[in-house]
Amino acid sequence: MFNKVLIANRGDVALRVLRACQDLGIATVAVHSTADTDAMHVRLADESVCIGEPASAKSYLNIPALITAATITGADAIHPGVGFLSENADFANVVDAHGLTFIGPHIDHIVSMGDKVEAKRTAAASGLPLVPGSDGAIASLDEAKMAAEQTGYPVLIKAASGGGGRGMKVAESAEQISEAYSSARSEAKAAFGDDTVYLERYLGNPRHIEVQIVADSQGNVVHLGERECSVQRRHQKLLEEAPSPVLTDKERQHIGKIAADAARAMGYLGLGTMEFLYENGEFFFIEMNTRLQVEHPITEAITGIDLVVEQIRIAAGMPLSFSQEDVTFKGHAIECRINAEHPTSFMPTPGTVENFHAPGGPGVRVDSFLYSGYRIPPHYDSLIAKLIVHGDTREHCLARLRRALDETIIAPMPTSLDLHRLLVNDPQIRSGDYSIRWLEETFLPNLDQE
């Protein structure tokens, strides 16, 4: 096992990793920008190192500063957390070159899954079902037109690099393909420095279903069920639940097995998430995240398995502490992402938290770095807390979630708490009848009219 782990991240994920290390008896090193000097993970770590100015490029994305911090503190491993450098193959390479352990997958899997075109090739070779579309990158408008005709309209043109909804354009007909192709390439180039795009069929009303897998160096691969992530705005998840309210037990077993089989076929190591679109009883692979997911707590809630502890153990060369037969699913869990942003305009609202009160009671968990008097900096992602609730049934879980949301206080700045209070009482959420387009096309427009 490792003696000391440097946590190359900030916010709630830095605290999450820190606590897992403490449970394992591992010393921790927190890194921070000058904007995060008073952050909770800095206060709780055994050691801390300031690595630069507030801008991410000069701190949390500064690879030389991170390696220097690990070297001077005597860390033997680095956990990249979520975001920042967590799926950066260059960073993983540098970590390895300095004799440190990168707590994550093999570098080749970071590379292959980080490129959407290569990810589709790898997925197909591993037996995963794909959305019909182009066979690789689209190099010209003529190729785009030909692929669209073969696939059938509507089609979606997507950036091969990056994510978060950028570099994605829909063409409903042949008249729109030229503008969609040009716009997607331009946006991809501006956002990711790479204008490579590919094309696939645009699904009308799908759900976003993802499967958590975990694999060790001894060849053991296990899936931990699925998560429903269809409540999205601009392809950013706002609310997730496990299990999905629409899958049958047969479908659940099917998608879990093919995800685990695919991970085994590619020789995957560590935590990973296979993401699928689901429509009319069919699953279509869209991407694989080779890291810890923001929404991992709901999987922990229904399985009782500490994913971060397992991730660290695997990186240290230890086998999985459980088999597929040991995994049991109990109850239902929902996570609300609480952001420092206006609940309807979605404008960021950084500032000083004068009053913070976390909810409590059975089945309630809060992952947050907030405290009264903490100043939320304007330099980073607006996620400030995750509220995770677990119940015996989905209805029980929703009832606990309403209570927990009502108990939560984050003041004086507006946050997305008010949006979640509306969501949890909406008939579509209560029934589980929603898709990835529901929030933007139905819920928010109706909200604007009220």
Buried (B, 14 or more C-beta within 10 A) or exposed (E): EBEBBBBBBBBBBBBBBBBBBBEBEBBBBBBBBEBBEEBBBBEBBBBBBBBBBBBBEBBBBBBEBBBBBBEEBEBBBBBBBBBBBBBBBEBBBBBEEEEBBBBBBBBEBBBBBBBBBBBBBBBBEBEBBBBBBBEBBBEEEEBBBBBBEEBEBBBBBBBBBBBEBBBBBEBEEEEBBEEBBBBBBEBBBEBBEBBBBBBBBBBEEBBBBBBBBBBBBEEBBBBBBBBBBBBBBEEBBBBBBBBBBBBEEEBBEEBBEBBBBBBBBBBBBBBBBBBBBBBEEEBBBBBBBBBBBBBBBBBBBBBEBBBBBBBBBBBBEBEBEBEBEEBEBEBBBBBBBBBBBBBBEBEBBBBEBEEBEBBEEEBBBBBBBBEEEBEBBEBBBBBBBBBBBBBEEBEBBBBBBBBBBEBBEBEEBBBBBEBBBBBBEBEBBBEBEBBBBBBEEBBBEEBEEE
